[in-house]
């Protein structure tokens, strides 16, 4: 994007009292602190801790029909617990069609459904499920279809804008 850095800096002034460099340094400091705390609590170096977490079998559902059904069931539970301040149609959780599994992302939103690629359960650690599902269920991602299907009012548009701000 031409003049992208200038545009970003100008937009940033509207929401922050810091320069892009200062925000980057602040973020890096926070990441370093998170790494320090993980190392302190686990008594392991960060890379060793992360590898053990990734390799721990209890962090994954079985790579079987039952494991996939369990994952979908838990996904529905998480979506059901996610509350929004505006009325939206129910969000559906679906498995990615097997013929698309080799190229589909792990999670994606389409229509009024979150599609989950359950082809390889080792790519879906349970500790990431709540974050992924809550992100994919926020109103902004499926508001367009909600507006089309339910004729959302201007008040609902404003509510979504405030929610996302």
N, C-alpha and C positions, 0 to 999 in steps of 0.2 A: 504494500500500500504506500503510495507516495506520501511523504511527510508523516508517516505512521508514528514515529517517535514524538514529533511535535503535537500531533493530534492526541496521543495517549497522555502526554504531559498536561495538555490543556484540559482534557476531561478529568484527569486526576485532581486537578486544583478544585474542582467542584465538589469532591467528596472526601478529600484528605488534606491534612496539613503537613504533607511530606512530599518529597520528590520521589520519582521512581527509584533512584539509587538508594535513598533512605528506606523506602519500603522493602526493597530487595534485601538490604542489610538486616533490617528488623526480622524479616522472614527467615533469613539464614541463621540468625541468632536463636530464634525460636526452635528451628529444626535441630540445631546443635544441642539445645537444652533438652529437647525430647530424647535425642540419642543418648545424652548423658544419663538421663533418668532411667531409660530402659536398661542401660549397662549397669547402673547402680542397683536397680531392683532385681534384675535377673542374674547378676554376678557373671555375666557372659559378655563377650564383645558383641557389638551390634550385629555384625554379619552372621556370627554363630547363632545368636538368638533368633534372628529372622529365618535362617535355614532350618533350625529345629522346629520353629512354628510352622513353616511350610511343609515339613515332612511328618508332622504329628498326625497319625491316622484319624484321631477323633475330630480333627478340623475339617473332615470331608465326609460326605455321604457316600455310600457304596456306589460303585460304577455299575449299577444294575437297574432293572425296572423299578424295584422297590425303593432304591436309593433316590431315583429321580422323582418318584411319587412323593416321597418324604420331603424332598427339597421343595417341590411345588406347594405342598400343604403348608410348610413353614412360611413360604413366601406369601401365601394368601393370608396367613395369620398376621404377618408384619404389615402388609398393606391394610388390613382391617383395623389395625391399631393406629395407623397414621391418620391424624386429624387435620382438617383444613378449615379455615374460617369462611369458606365460600362453598356453595352447593355445587358439586360436580357429579357427573355420572359415575357409577362404580367402575373401578379400574379392574381389568381382567389380566390375569397372569397366564401366559401360555408358553408351552415349549416351542422352540424354534423347530420348524418342519425338518425332519431328518435329511431331506434332499438338499437343504440349505445349510446344514450344520457345519460343513467344512469351510465355508467362507463367512458365515454370520458372526457378528460380535457376540460377546458373552451376554450382554444386556442391550436391548434397544427398545425404543418406544415407537409404536406404529398404530395408528387409529386410536382406539381407546384401550390398548393392551400393551403390557410390558412383556416382551418376548425374551425368554431365557434360553441360552444355548446349553442344553444338558448333555451334549454329545460326549464330553469327557469331564466327569465329576471332579477330577484332580485339578481342573482349572477354576473350580468354584469353591474356594475356602469359605466355610461357614461364617467366619469372623467378618467377611466382606459383605455378606448378604444384606444385613439391615441397612447399611450405608447405600449400597447400590439400589435397593428397592425404594428407600425413602427419596433418594435423588430422582429416580425415574417416575415417582408418583407426585412430584410437586406440580401444582396447577399450571405453571407456565408451559410444561411439556405437553400436556394434553388439553390445554384450554381451547385451542383452536377447534378441535373436534367437539368439545363440550359446548362451545358457543354455537357451532353450526347445528348440533343436534337439539340443543335446549334453548336456543335464541336468547343468549345471555344479554342482560341489560347493561347500560352504561355504568350503573352502580357496581355490578359484578366486575366489569373491566377495571374500574377504579380500585376495587378491593384486591384484585390480582396484582395490579401495579404497586399498591402499598405493600402487599405480602412479599413481593419479589424485591422491593427496594431495600 
